[in-house]
């Protein structure tokens, strides 16, 4: 008889480990990690002081990030960030546009398209982007594509760089289109070894009271069936 444990599917960590040379959005607080106590030097324990912004590394954007009266982490139902998802292969696209995206969405074999968690694997994953310098030429989601996601009923959008918004965007229209519709955004996912197709994921942001967003641990696995 096959045991239940032998049938389990392992989780893979798709969050980015933080370190002092990790890129941050220009103008955001840099990451500093300082050892304040060290048991190797005679202290009773080892403790580090961390300084970082709420949108550092792998992180979740809440509506309050761009909307003055938007929902914060206090309002978050964690069920929204766990369960069935789909990794969409967007490699070869310089930007994700509606003309490219809308036909792709229509082709997805989904039982419940109104509860879709969608993750984009782009050419951002072709390099190790978790080291400085910050790349201003990353693949992002155009505002027209963001509206396509809203219209299709996507509830969570993830991407493999630090923003869904193009660096040179004059206004945060992609963020506003998604967040104003209640779509949660997960940025900074590490997807270089993740295949396209159906999956399960878990995203667990830090519980920051009144938070406009937070760093998160992200896990991926193949669907159980």
Secondary structure, DSSP 8 states (H G I E B T S, - for coil): ---TGGG----EE-S----TT----TTS---EEEEEE-GGGT-SS-EEEEE--TT-SSEEE-GGGT-TT---GGG--GGGGEEEEEEEE-TT-SSB-HHHHHHHHHH---S-GGGEEEEEE-GGGGS-TTSSS--TT---B-HHHHHHHHHHTEEEEEESSS-SS-TT-SS-HHHHHHHHTT-EEEE----TT--SEEEEEEEEE---TT-SEEEEEEEEE----
